[in-house]
Amino acid sequence: MTEAVPLTETHRPTEPRPTESRPTEPAVLGQRTRPHRPDPDVKTVPDPAPPSGSLLAGLLRTARPKQWVKNVLVVAAPAAAGQLFTVHALTELALVLALFTACAAAVYLVNDARDAEADRAHPTKRHRPVAAGQVPVPVAYAVGGALAVLAPAAAAWLTAPAVAVLLTAYLAMQLAYCVSLKHVLVVDLVVVTTGFLMRAMVGGLALGIPLSRWFLITTGFGALFMVSAKRYSEAVQLAGTAGATRALLTEYTTGYLRFVWQLAAGVAVLGYCLWALGEGGVPHTSVLPWRQLSVVAFILAVLRYAVFADRGTAGEPEEVVLGDRALALIGLAWLAMYGLAVANW
């Protein structure tokens, strides 16, 4: 009598399976990985063409409309002198504002054309119209060059000669900044600050208004305060990777930039106080000493702005001012008191 062999997994009989209804595994794999071949009779739809007017829209975006708020500084000197609300002043300042905006747009166009290759490797700057290909590099150079020639020429014809000289100097300085000066320590801060100062000066030059030394000191160091605070914020936010976006930030230390914006804030406050508290021997005849009271609002504005600088979140000055309600209200209060002081109400 033979011993029964247990039915293991390998010895268990299985029912025959039909092979014609199921493809083998290699066949299934072959069906899954078979490359798709387009039908020659079916026409593929090409990528949609860029919308009509996209070149013009790209040129407008490259001109940085958000930055045009800075050009409102052209009214600073006439407002400080109380010569703002006249037909001649408003007409002249509107023209100067347009010319300065054209000069700034020329610089932005040339800068983006020059940095197109580097911007394409940047996570956000690659969306700029020139880097993205919406505006061809030769077109950006051509439009920027045309604006750089036409704006000073129009200024020489329509405004005071000093305005044309200042606009030409602004263009030369900013184009030199695009080419090389933005890679020079400290000089880059001075160039950007001087651009703000020129905006504040051009309105006075257009109307023949003498520029007070306290006005120049307060405006210049106030601009340096905001520029260095922005650089400090960039250095803090891009610590360790700053060289990929702005190579010069690797040369600055956060301690140095903090020192610069603190020094500039102190000098700006001192200059404003010397202007506001100095009566010049002429007592005020207004209801309240608005000029002296405006010192409080000015210092509060500087202290509030310094909060964002200290946190490393002070970006573009106009975005900081307009993005913080408290700072905007302080600015409006200062503007009201300053206006009352100039009007001597």
C-alpha positions in Angstrom: 0.0 0.0 0.0 1.6 3.2 -1.1 1.7 6.3 1.1 -0.5 9.1 0.1 1.3 12.2 -1.0 -0.3 15.5 0.5 -1.5 18.0 -1.9 0.7 20.9 -1.5 0.4 24.3 -3.4 2.6 22.9 -6.1 0.8 19.6 -6.4 -2.8 21.0 -6.2 -4.5 20.4 -9.5 -5.8 23.4 -11.2 -8.5 23.8 -13.7 -7.5 24.6 -17.2 -7.9 28.3 -18.1 -8.7 29.5 -21.5 -5.8 31.3 -23.1 -7.7 32.9 -25.9 -9.8 35.3 -23.7 -6.8 36.8 -21.8 -3.7 38.1 -23.3 -0.4 37.1 -21.7 1.5 39.5 -19.5 4.0 40.5 -22.1 1.1 41.3 -24.4 -0.5 43.5 -21.8 2.7 45.3 -21.2 3.1 45.8 -24.9 -0.3 47.3 -25.1 0.4 49.7 -22.1 3.7 50.9 -23.3 3.0 51.2 -27.0 4.0 54.7 -28.1 1.3 56.9 -29.4 1.7 57.7 -33.1 -0.4 60.6 -34.3 -2.7 60.0 -37.2 -1.3 61.6 -40.3 -4.8 62.5 -41.4 -5.5 64.4 -38.2 -4.2 68.0 -38.2 -2.7 69.2 -34.9 -3.8 72.5 -33.5 -0.8 74.9 -33.0 -0.2 76.8 -29.8 -2.4 79.9 -29.6 -0.7 83.1 -30.8 -0.1 85.8 -28.3 -3.1 88.1 -28.0 -3.3 91.3 -30.0 -1.6 94.2 -28.3 0.5 91.9 -26.1 3.7 93.7 -27.1 2.3 97.1 -26.1 1.1 95.6 -22.8 4.5 94.1 -22.2 6.2 97.4 -22.8 3.8 99.0 -20.4 4.5 96.4 -17.7 8.3 96.8 -18.3 7.9 100.5 -17.6 6.8 99.6 -14.0 3.6 101.6 -13.5 3.7 100.8 -9.8 7.0 102.7 -9.6 5.4 105.9 -11.0 4.2 106.8 -7.5 7.8 107.8 -6.7 7.6 110.5 -9.3 5.0 112.4 -7.3 8.0 113.7 -5.4 8.3 116.3 -8.1 5.7 118.3 -6.2 7.7 118.3 -2.9 9.6 121.5 -3.4 6.7 123.6 -4.7 4.5 122.3 -1.9 7.1 123.2 0.7 7.3 126.7 -0.8 3.5 127.1 -0.9 3.6 127.5 -4.7 1.7 124.4 -5.7 -1.9 125.5 -6.4 -1.5 127.8 -9.3 -2.3 127.1 -12.9 1.2 127.7 -14.1 2.7 125.4 -11.3 0.2 122.6 -11.9 0.8 122.7 -15.7 4.5 122.8 -15.4 4.6 120.0 -12.8 2.3 117.8 -14.9 4.8 118.1 -17.8 7.8 117.5 -15.5 6.1 114.4 -14.0 5.4 113.0 -17.5 9.0 113.6 -18.6 10.5 112.0 -15.5 8.2 109.0 -15.9 9.5 108.6 -19.5 13.1 108.8 -18.3 12.4 106.2 -15.6 10.7 103.9 -18.1 13.7 104.2 -20.4 16.0 103.0 -17.6 13.7 100.1 -16.8 13.5 99.0 -20.4 17.3 99.1 -20.9 17.8 97.3 -17.6 15.5 94.5 -18.3 16.9 94.0 -21.8 20.4 93.9 -20.4 19.5 91.4 -17.6 17.1 89.2 -19.7 19.3 86.1 -19.6 19.9 86.4 -15.8 16.2 87.1 -15.2 15.2 83.9 -16.9 17.0 81.9 -14.2 15.2 83.8 -11.4 12.0 82.3 -9.9 10.0 85.6 -10.2 11.9 87.9 -12.5 11.6 85.3 -15.3 8.0 86.4 -15.6 9.1 89.9 -16.7 7.9 90.6 -20.2 11.5 90.8 -21.7 12.7 87.7 -19.9 9.5 85.8 -20.8 9.9 86.7 -24.5 6.7 88.9 -24.7 8.9 91.9 -25.5 12.0 91.1 -27.7 15.3 92.4 -26.4 16.0 94.6 -29.5 12.6 96.2 -29.1 13.2 96.9 -25.4 16.5 98.5 -26.3 15.0 100.5 -29.1 12.1 101.9 -27.1 14.3 102.6 -24.1 16.8 104.4 -26.2 14.1 106.5 -28.0 12.6 107.6 -24.6 16.1 108.4 -23.3 16.7 110.7 -26.2 13.2 112.3 -26.6 12.5 113.1 -22.9 15.5 115.4 -22.3 15.0 116.9 -25.7 11.4 117.7 -24.9 12.5 119.1 -21.5 15.0 121.4 -23.2 12.3 122.7 -25.5 9.3 122.9 -23.1 10.8 123.6 -19.6 13.6 125.4 -17.9 17.1 124.4 -19.1 18.0 123.2 -15.5 15.3 120.5 -15.9 16.8 119.2 -19.1 20.2 119.1 -17.5 18.9 117.2 -14.4 17.0 114.7 -16.5 20.1 114.1 -18.7 22.2 113.6 -15.5 19.5 111.2 -14.1 19.6 109.1 -17.3 23.4 109.0 -17.4 23.6 108.0 -13.8 20.9 105.3 -13.9 22.2 103.8 -17.1 25.7 103.6 -15.6 24.0 102.0 -12.6 22.5 99.3 -14.9 25.8 98.6 -16.5 28.3 98.6 -13.6 27.5 100.8 -10.6 25.0 98.4 -9.2 27.9 96.1 -8.5 29.9 98.6 -6.5 29.5 98.6 -2.7 27.9 101.7 -1.2 27.9 103.4 -4.6 24.7 101.5 -5.5 23.0 102.9 -2.4 24.1 106.4 -3.3 22.9 106.2 -6.9 19.4 105.0 -5.9 19.2 107.6 -3.2 20.2 110.3 -5.6 17.5 109.2 -7.9 14.9 110.0 -5.2 16.6 113.3 -4.5 16.6 114.3 -8.1 12.8 113.7 -8.2 12.3 116.0 -5.3 14.6 118.7 -6.8 13.2 118.8 -10.3 9.9 120.5 -9.4 11.7 123.3 -7.7 14.0 123.7 -10.7 11.1 123.8 -13.1 9.4 126.7 -11.2 12.6 128.5 -10.2 12.1 127.9 -6.5 15.2 128.0 -4.2 15.9 124.7 -2.6 16.4 124.8 1.2 19.4 123.0 2.6 17.1 121.4 5.2 14.8 120.2 2.5 17.7 118.6 0.7 19.1 117.0 3.8 15.7 115.6 5.0 14.8 114.3 1.5 18.2 112.8 0.8 18.6 111.0 4.1 15.0 110.0 4.2 15.5 108.4 0.8 18.7 106.7 2.0 16.7 105.4 5.0 14.1 103.7 2.8 16.7 102.4 0.3 19.0 100.9 2.9 16.0 99.5 4.8 14.9 97.7 1.6 18.4 96.3 1.0 18.5 95.2 4.6 15.2 93.4 4.2 16.4 91.7 1.0 19.6 90.6 2.8 17.6 89.1 5.7 15.0 87.3 3.5 17.6 86.0 1.1 20.3 85.0 3.6 22.3 82.2 2.2 20.9 82.5 -1.4 21.2 86.3 -2.0 23.8 85.8 -4.6 21.3 84.1 -6.9 19.1 87.2 -7.0 21.3 90.3 -6.2 24.9 89.4 -6.2 26.0 92.5 -4.3 23.9 91.5 -1.3 26.6 88.8 -0.6 29.1 91.6 -0.1 27.0 93.5 2.4 26.4 92.4 6.0 23.1 92.8 7.7 24.8 94.6 10.5 26.2 97.2 8.1 22.9 97.8 6.3 21.2 98.1 9.7 23.8 100.8 10.7 23.1 102.7 7.4 19.3 102.8 7.8 19.5 103.7 11.4 22.0 106.5 10.7 20.0 107.8 7.8 16.8 107.8 9.9 18.5 109.8 12.6 19.9 112.4 10.2 16.5 112.8 8.4 14.7 113.4 11.7 17.4 115.9 12.8 17.2 117.8 9.6 13.4 118.0 9.7 13.5 119.1 13.3 15.9 121.9 12.5 13.6 123.1 9.7 10.4 122.8 11.8 11.6 124.3 15.0 13.5 127.2 13.4 11.2 130.1 12.9 13.8 132.2 11.1 12.8 135.2 13.3 9.3 135.3 12.0 6.6 134.2 14.5 3.8 132.1 13.2 0.3 133.7 12.8 -1.7 130.5 12.3 -4.1 129.0 14.9 -1.6 126.4 16.1 2.1 126.0 15.5 1.5 123.4 12.8 5.1 123.3 11.6 6.4 122.3 15.1 3.5 119.9 15.7 4.3 118.1 12.4 7.6 117.0 14.0 5.5 114.5 16.1 3.9 113.0 13.0 7.2 112.9 11.1 9.0 111.0 13.9 6.1 108.6 14.4 6.2 107.8 10.7 9.9 107.1 10.8 9.5 104.9 13.9 6.6 103.0 12.3 8.6 102.5 9.1 11.5 101.3 11.1 9.3 98.5 12.5 9.2 96.9 9.0 12.9 97.6 8.4 13.8 95.9 11.7 11.6 92.8 10.8 13.2 92.6 7.4 9.9 93.2 5.6 10.5 96.7 4.2 10.2 96.2 0.5 9.3 98.9 -2.0 8.6 102.2 -0.1 5.2 102.8 -1.7 4.1 99.3 -0.9 5.1 99.7 2.8 3.4 103.1 3.1 0.2 102.1 1.3 0.1 98.6 2.8 0.1 99.6 6.4 -3.0 101.4 7.6 -1.4 103.0 10.7 1.5 104.3 8.6 -0.9 105.7 6.0 -2.9 107.5 8.6 0.2 108.9 10.2 1.3 110.1 6.8 -2.0 111.8 6.2 -1.9 113.5 9.6 1.6 114.8 8.8 0.6 115.9 5.3 -2.4 117.9 6.8 -0.2 119.6 9.4 2.5 120.3 6.9 0.0 121.8 4.5 -1.5 124.0 7.3 2.0 125.2 8.2 2.8 126.1 4.6 -0.6 127.9 4.2 -0.1 129.6 7.6 -3.7 128.8 8.7 
